[in-house]
Amino acid sequence: MKFNSNTLFALVALAPAAVSAQADAGEIQVEVRYTDAMVDVGNLELFAETWQKIYSAEGNGRSILSDTTYTTNSSQCGSWADKGDREVRVQVNGQWGQIPGLGPNDSRDALVATLSKVLDEASKSSGYNVFSNCYGTTWQEGVPNWGPDRPHACGGVNPTVRPDCMCDIGSAQCEFHSWGHMVPSSIKANLYRGGALLADSLTIDFSSNAIEKDEGCGMVGTITKNLIGFIPGGPPLAAAIDIFCS
């Protein structure tokens, strides 16, 4: 089967077969869909710019709407003079309310927790090293005397991450290390009750100045395996998650 950047993948929280009849009586299901197109967002702090942004937003008990652009790094040897090489845009759009049978914030929490879990799993396999504030990247450039009060990530004496940097010049030294990732260009979580779509939803869109790659479908099996046992909330929220790719 051929997939393209418009293909969507559904994560549907389903009840075990023994209690499937309860779904018609009002069991709430969480569905997450994400695009096949993967966006390189550099070392964007995913948790801070998704989960934390939502819970710190004014009025987050009912909704969130934000559109923010960040400069991030994706280089494995970013010079101290570099200001970043990725322009990343993150758009968050969500709305929720109190659903009968749930607490006042349970629908929000289920949407955020499930979407964040899928996003984290989807980005894991694409993680790569990012080193920044690097010195000695040319033969003419010196390196700092880091000292005990200024630890550094790679190269030189007593680095904290790896002995050698990932620079063309073997003697280069970099101060900071972080992780870069690729994420789906769009990811959305919906709630259903007894098969009926509810108004509660959460969508996060990512874009950057890097070329997108259509390779999200290859992660579905791994995400399915890693989400076994994940529960987005208590009853009447469904207790298991299945992933379907079509």
Secondary structure, DSSP 8 states (H G I E B T S, - for coil): ----TT-EEEEEE---GGGTHHHHTT-EEEEEEEESEEEEEET--HHIIIIIHHHHSTTTTTEEEEEEEEEE---SS-BTT---SEEEEEEEEEE----TTS-TTHHHHHHHHHHHHHHHHHHHTT-EEEEEEEE--STT-------TTS--SBSSSS-SSBSS-SSSSTT-EEEEEEEEEEEESEEEEEEEETTEEEEEEEEEEEEESS--EE-SGGGHHHHHHHTTT---SSTTB-S-EEEEE-
